[in-house]
Amino acid sequence: MDKRDNQNYSMLIVDDEPLIRESLFEIFKIEGFRVQMASTAEEALILMEKNPVHIVITDLKLPNMSGLELLQQVKKDYEQAEVIVITGYGSIETAVEAMKIGAFEYITKPINDSEIKLIIANIVQKIRLIEENTALKGLIAKDRRQSFAGMIGSSERMQSVYNIIDSVASTNATILITGESGTGKGMVAKAVHQSDERRRKRPFVEISCGALSETLLESELFGHVKGAFTGAIKDKEGRFEYAKGGTIFLDEIDAFSPSLQVKLLKVLQDGLFERVGENVSRKADARIIVATNQQLTKLVDEGEFREDLYYRINVIAIQMPPLRDRRDDIKPLADHFLEMFSRANNKTVKEMSDEVLALFKSYSWPGNIRELENAIEGAVIMAKGDVIQLSDIPNSTKFEEEDGSKSAEIKSLKQVTEQPERDHIISVLNDCNWNRNKAAAALGVNRTTLYNKMKKYNILDAKK
């Protein structure tokens, strides 16, 4: 089980034996779950009324109200909650009855730690699949949009991005946007800002954190007072002050130094910051959106990025898909850039030839949308007529060589049937930010099976 993912799930342990109750509490607290304890069924129901939980672990033998009665009440009032019952060897029949009522599983005393961890892992996988199916149904129910707040694309991956923006725009939640360079993370940040009725009339402030030194970045973010450092000849307002009431977008958040990470954490926790060289706290009132093309969980594991800051910025996560995983969007994107650059360069180019479109759809686009945009701009400038031909594309050999290498190989039937599986695994890994535990759960296989499939299909971790 991935401890970072487990924090999304709450658990209630009900047992009148303190040793068992506290032992299970410690086991699953370490595993990352949000855990509560109760010594009676009555106490458990009171706790659940205040904070409904995902998982209940209860002993069948409890004072007054039994564990079986608790199970019946939980399944009646909290249908989505999964229940594990604990029983002694002499009460197996009661445990079987509990399974008929709706218990997920039963476990006998003495409790085996590995066994109950495995049961919990299975429950978490089931909950995730239900959540994913619910999200998918919501996606299908919505009209498929061709574009959204300046972004173009009708693929399922982009529909998912649009839906998340719809859901979070009116909130104050911090958003983490991830994805390869050139996938349009900045467009997503602007779309969130434009979709927020309260903030869209206020400033949208973007900072490329990786382009500035630590001192300059701190000054840009928080401002400084005269004399704070060499060259500080007067007081300066920082971006957090300027963005008051609006949105501040911090691109390349992975470039933050440890000291700046601490200061950003203070802004997120307390809404306060200080100008460089000043001890007066100022109030921050800006929606914070951050982006990175790095795997932050890996940086956390390596000690390069604070774990508490990661959790603070990862309230809402939006994964931008690479262009190679949304090939249906290549034509509408290309058409948009074609119209834009034709107008800008006083050209009358209206479309691409079928050969050019086929070439573009077969190319892997390592530079993503930015590379496509540059290719269309160059082609429009070089075009001799109203239709872009292969001869109009600057440096077209890079497209043709990749396309040629693909078409030159005649694939066997086995290769043809295996390719969709490989593509689906890569797509799910991208969705899960290359977290193998999450990907395995989403695919409905264990981690070893996923690893063997990756090895078989030569799938390399894109985040390493």
N, C-alpha and C positions, 0 to 999 in steps of 0.2 A: 504493500500500500504506500502511495506517495503522501508523505506527511503534509506537504503544502496543500494538496487537494483535499485532504481529510478535514481541514479546518472549516470546510463548507457544510459539514454534517454534524448534527447534534445527537447526543446519546444520553439516555437515562438508565441508570443501574438501580434496580430495586431488589434489596435483600436485607433481611433482618439480622444477618450475621455480619458484624462489622469487618471481620477479617476478609471475607469474600468480597464484600461491597467495596472496600477500600483498595483491595488488590486489583480488581477489575478497573476501578477508577484510575489507578496509576498506570496500568498497562495501556489504556486507550488515550489517556492524557498525553503520554509520551508519543503515541502514534499520531497525535495532532488533532484528535476529535475535540469538540466542545462537549464536555461531560458534566452531568449532574448526578446526584445520588439521592435516594430515598430509602427509608427503612420500612415503610408500609405502602400498601396500594393506595390508601387514601392520600398520603403525602405525595405520591407519584402523580395522581390525577390533578392535584392542586398545582403542582409544578408544570404539568403539561398544559393546563388551562392558561397559564401565564405565558409559557414559551413552548409551543408544539415542537416535538422532536422527530427526527428521522428514524431512530433505532431505539428500541426498549429491550433491555436484558433483565428478565425478572425470574426470581425463584418461584416455584409453584407453591411452596409452603410459606405462607405469610400469615401474620396474626390478623384476626378479624376477617377482612376481605382477602380471599385467596388469590394466588397468581393467575389461576384460570379465570376467575371473575374479572380481574384486571385486564387480562387479554381480551375478553369479550367486550369490555367497555372501551378499550383502546380501538379495537377494530370497528366499533360502532361510531365513535366520535372522531377518530383520526384514521381514516381509511388508508391513507398513504404510509402510515408508520409501520415499520417492520418489527416484529417481536420475536425474540429468542427466549425460550424458557429453559430454566435450569431445574434438573430433577435428580433425585437419588436413584440408585439402581432398583429400589423397590417400588418405584412409581412410574415405570415405563408406560403402563397403560394410560395413565393420566396424561403423560407427555404426548402419546399418540392422539388422544382426544384433543389436546391443544393444537396439534397440527391440523386436525379436521376443522377446528374453529377458525384457523387462519394464521397460526404461528409460522414463521419462516423456517425455523429449525429448533430442535431441542438438543441440549448437551447435558451429559451426566456428570455428577460429582465423583471423584475430585476433578476439577476443571483443568483441561489440558490447554495451555496458553496458545500453542500453535493451532489447535483445532478451532478455538473460538475466533482467533485472528482470521483464519481462512473463511469462516462463516461470515464474519463482518465484511471481508473483502468482496465476497459474493453479493452481499446485500448492497454495498456501495456501487458495484458494477450494475446491478439491476436498477438502482435509483438513477444512475447516470443515463442508462439507456432510455428510461421513461422520460427523463428531462429532454434528451436529444430528440426523441420521437415527438414530444409536445412542441418543441421548437420547430421541427420540420413541418408539422401540421399547420402551425401558424404561418410559416413561410409559404406553403402551398395555398393557404387561404387568401393571402394578400395578392393583389394584382401585381403582376410582374412589371417592374418599372424599368424603362430603358435608360433613365438617367435620374440623378438625385443630387440637388444642390451643387451642380457643376461637375459632378462625377458621372462618367458614362459607362454603361455596361448592364446587360440584362441577365448575366449568368447567375446561377444559384449562389455562387460564392459572394457576388456583389449584392444580391438580394438580402443575404444574411447581414452584410455590413449595413445596408440601408435600414434594416429593421432594428438593429442595435441602436443606431443613431436616433431613430424615431423614439425609441424607448427611453433613452437617457438624456436627450437634449434639454428637457425642461427641469432636470435635476441639477444638483451641485456636485455630483460625483466626479472624482478624479478619474481620468481615462488614460489607459496605456495603449498606444498604437504600436504594433510590431509588424515587421515585414522587411523584405529585402529592399535595397536602395532602388529608388525609381518606381516603386509600386503605388505611390500617391498618398503617403501618410499625411503630408501637409494638407492635401485636399480634404481628407477625412476630418482633420482638426477644424478647418474652415467650415465644413458642412455642419459640424456640431454647433459651432458658434452661430451660424446663420439660422439654424433650426431652433435656437433658444430665443423665444420672444422677449425675454427680459434682458438678455445680454447683447443681442445682435446690433443694437444701436450704439453700443459702447465699443471701445477699441478692441481689435484683435491684434495681439502682439506676438510675433514669432521670433525666437532666438535660436540660431544654430550653435549649440553649446560647444561642439567640437572645434569650431573655428576660432575660439577665443582662449586666451591664457586664463589661468585660475583667477588672477587679480582682476583682469578686465571683465571676466564673466561675472564675478561677484559684484563689481561696480555696476555693470549693466543691469543685473537682476535687482539689486537692493539700493543702488545709488551710493553716493559718498558725500562726505563733508569736506570743506576746504582744508587742505593740508593733510588729508588722510594718508596720502602716499605721494611720491614724486610725480608731478604733473597734475595733481588735483588742485587747480588754482581757484576753484569755486565750488560751491555746493551743487550737486547734481541729483536730479530725480531719477530713481530706478524704474525698470520696466514694470515691477509689481505695483508701484504707485500710479504710473501712467495707465495701466490696464484696469484701474479701479472700475468695478461694475461690469467689466468685459471678460475677455479670455486671454490667458497667456499660454503659449504653445512652446514647450521646451523640446526641441528636436535634438537627437543624439544625447539623451539623458545619461547614457553610459559614460560620457566624458566628464561627468561631475567628479571632482576630487573628494576624498573622504571628508574634509572640513566643510565643503559646500553641501555634501550630502546631509550632514548634520543640520545645517542651516535651512535647507529645503524641508527636512523632516519637521523642523520647528514651525515652519509656515503651514504645513499640512496638518500638524497636530493642534497648534494653538492659534493659527491665523495671524502670527506675528513675525516681524522681521526688524532688523536694524540696518541703517545705512552704515557703510564702511567708515570707521573712525568715530562712530557715535554710539552712545549707550541708551538712547531713547527708542523704545519699542514702538513700531508703527503697525497699524492694522492692514492686513492684506484682504482685499475683496475682489478676487478674480478667479474665474473658473480655470483650473489647472489641467492641461492636457500635455502628456509627455509621449515621446516616440523614440524608438531605437531599432536598429537593424541587427542588434546583438541579442544573444540569448541571456537574459538577465539572471535566470536561475543558475546558469553556469558561472556567471560572475559572482553570484552570491556564494556558491559553493567554494569558489577560489578565494573568497575574502576580499574581492575587488568592489563589491557593491553591498551596502547594508541590507540585511534581511528585513529589518523593521521598515526601512524606506520602501523596499520592494512591495511589501504588503500594502503600504499606504498608497502607492501609485497604481497598484493593480486592482483597484476597486472594480472597474469595468475594463475588460480587455477586448481590443478589436484587432484581429489578425488580418492584414492585407495580403491577399493571394498574389503570387507572381503571375506575370502575364501568360506564361506557358501553361498555367493551370486554369486559364479562363480564355481559351482560344476563340470562343464564340464572340468575345468582345473585341477582337482585333479589328474587324471590319468597321464597326461603328466608331471606334476610337480613331482609326485611320481616316475615315470620312470626315470626322470632326477636325482633325489636324489639317487635312487637305483643304477644307473650306477656309480655315483660319489663315493658313499660309498663302493660299491663293489670293485672298483679299489683301493681306499685308504686302504682298509682292506684285500687286496689280496684274495678276495672272488670271487666266480663264479655265484653269484645270478643274475638271468636274468629277473625275473618277479614276480608279486604277484599272488596269487591264486584268483579265482573269489570271494571267500568268503571274503578275505581281502579287495579287491577292493569295494565290496558292503558295507562292514562295514565302510570303510573310507568315502564313498560317503554319508552315512547316518548320519555321525557324524557332529556336528556343528562347530568344530575347533575354539574354543574361542581364541586360541593362533595363529590362522591363519597359514601362510606359515611356520613360524618359528617352530610351533608345529608339522606340517607335516614333516618337515625336521628332527626334533629330533626323531619322531616316526620311520621314515624310517631308520635312522642311527642305532637305537637300534635294529630294526628288522633284518637288514643286519648282524650285529654283532652276533645276536643270531641264525640266520638261519642255519639249518643243511643240507640243500640241495640247489638246484638251484632255487627253488620257495619258496617265503615267505608264510608260513602257519599261521593260527591264533595262533598256539602255539608258534610262533617265536616272537610275539609282546609283549614287556615288558608292564606290567600294562594294559593288553588288556581289563580288566573288565570295565574300564571307557568308552571304545568304545561300548562294548557289552551291558552295562546297559542302555546307552542312546538309542541304537538301539532297545533293548528289550522293553523299555518303550513305544517306538513308535509303534512297531508291536503288542504289547499286546492290544492296544486300537483299537477296530473295529469302524471305522468312519461311521457316517450316511451320506446319500446322500447330505444333506444340508452342512455338514462339508466339504465334498469333493469338492463341487462347490464353497464354500466360500474361501477355501485355496488359490486358484490362485489370488483372489482379495487381500487377506491379503499379500501375497508374493509380489505382484506388488506394493502395497502401501509402503511396507518396502523398496523395491528397489528404488522407486522414492524419498523417504525420505533420503535414503543414498546418492543418486545423488545430492540432494539439501542440503547436510550437516545438515539434520534434521531441516531446516528452513521451518516451516509449511506454511508460506505465499507462498514461492516459490513452495513448493510441491503441494499445492492446485491449484495454477495456472497451473502447468504442468499436473495435473490430470484432469483439466477442471471442478473443483468443487470449492465452496467457502470454507473458512476456517472452518466454523461451521460444514459443511458436513464431511470434513476431520477429524475434532476432534471427531465427533460421530462415524465414522468408526474406528478410532484408539481405542476409548473406547470399541466399540463392539468386536473388535478382540484382545483386551488386548495388544495393541502395545505400549510399553513403550519407551520413548525418550532415545535412546542409548547414547545421549550426556550429559545426566544429571547424 
